[in-house]
Amino acid sequence: MARGNLDDIFEEDAAPAARRAGRSRRGSIDEDDAPSTRRGRKAQDRDVFDEDDETPRKGRERTNSARKQGASAGWGAFDEVAGSGGQDFEARNEMRLEITKDPQLIRLLQPEPFDSYEYHYVREITSGKRSFRGLAPKEDCPLCDDLDHYGRKVATFNVALWDEDDKKWVHKVWEVGIRAARTLQAIAKDPKKVGRDHVGDLTSPQLYVAVHKTGKGTKTEYHVEAVKARDVDSDWDADELTDADYERLDKDLYSDAWERHCTRAELEAAVQKVLNGVDEDDEDD
């Protein structure tokens, strides 16, 4: 298992607002425009997963951030968060996989998420920092306990995206919500989708994944569907990943914490901003 703390891309408009102060809410809140392209319509007709041996290539991990705090890698970290920094904004935003209404074809480059965490977006804060990475699930969270705030459960994966314009595979980081992550777990356990010799392995050579979204704002849903390697050419007009592709993409694998770790003091200060309606800086003026 890789090193490292856990439906959808970070869309701040879709993030749940803080609730009244009171008991802890460390539960989950998660996740549309028919596809416009022929492939989009064709792919949407397939079954969509809703809620509910080739050794994996590990590649060379690079450290793309000055922050030394480790990520929370693996399904164990995701399960822990679900059950209960990174690069500068421009660089990280460029690396982020943007889910669209038209299905896109991706390939998992690692068998498990490289980071998992709770993500809070606090609408009531009107100035300064409004988004926060929650503390580890076993720790008390000021935003959850004092504001009764829901944290979004997120797992992050290194993936290859088929670029239809350039006709090549490119590296992206996929931010996955709890429903989509559970779907990936189910796919990995299904021998019909990954092959009997690769059960539990999302990097199975026969497995590709199609993703798209439907709805808008808080009504957004993200759909995840298994695609067999044999259908990549005929259904997607795409090339299967080659050893050369893997070697090229392995150099870009992201391994740091995707969202910066927040201190308890930062979270407590955010709580006071909401409860008092003022910033600490304002009080000093």
JOFENGI-V512901 format. One record per run of one state. SS is the DSSP state (A for helix, B for strand, O for the rest). FROM is the first residue (numbers start at 1). LEN is the number of residues. Records with the same first field share a line. If there is no record, write none. Layout:
SS=FROM-LEN + FROM-LEN
This chain:
O=1-11 + 15-23 + 45-4 + 50-12 + 63-7 + 71-4 + 84-5 + 97-7 + 109-6 + 122-9 + 134-8 + 148-4 + 164-4 + 190-1 + 195-1 + 199-8 + 215-2 + 220-1 + 237-6 + 251-3 + 255-1 + 257-7 + 277-3 + 285-1
A=12-3 + 38-7 + 75-9 + 89-7 + 142-6 + 178-12 + 191-4 + 196-3 + 217-3 + 229-8 + 243-8 + 264-13 + 280-5
B=49-1 + 62-1 + 70-1 + 96-1 + 104-5 + 115-7 + 131-3 + 152-12 + 168-10 + 207-8 + 221-8 + 254-1 + 256-1
